[in-house]
C-alpha cells in the first residue's frame, strides 16, 4: 500500500488520474441525487396553495 501511494505521488500523471477519478465519482453521486430529487412529485399543501396569490 505504501508503494502504491509513493508511486502516485512521484508521477504527476497518476496523481491527475487519481484526482480525476475521485472527482468523476463525486460528480456521478451528485447527478444521481439531483435526478432522484427531480423525479419526486412536488407536494404543495392545500392551505398554502389556496392562499397563494401567484406573485
N, C-alpha and C positions, 0 to 999 in steps of 0.2 A: 504494500500500500504506500509506503514511503517513497519507493522508486517511482510509482505512478505519479504522485504529486510533484516530485522533483523533475520528472521529465516534462510535465505540463508547464511548470514554471520556467524551465530552461528554454522551451521552444515557444515563441510567440504565436505561431500558427495553431498549436494545440490549445493554447490559452484562449485565443479568439474563438476557436471551435467550441470549447467548453462553455464559455460565456454565452455564445450564440445559442447553444443547445438549451441552456437553462432559461434564457430569455424566450426562446420559442415555446418551451413547455409552459412558462408563466402566461404567455400570450394565448395559448390554447385553453388554459384553465379559465382565463378571463372571458374569452369568447364564448366558452361553454356556459359560464354563469350568466352572461348577458342574454344569450339565446334562451336559457331556462327562464329568466325573468320575463322576457318579452313574450314567451309562449303562454304565460299565465293570463287568465282573464282579469281584467281590471274591475275591481269591486267598488262601487260607489254606494255609500249608504243612502237610503231613500230620503231621509230627512235632510241630508246635506244636498242631495241632488234637487229636491223640491225647492229649497231656498236659494239655490244658485241663480244669480241674475245673468250670468254669461258675460261678465265684463272682461 
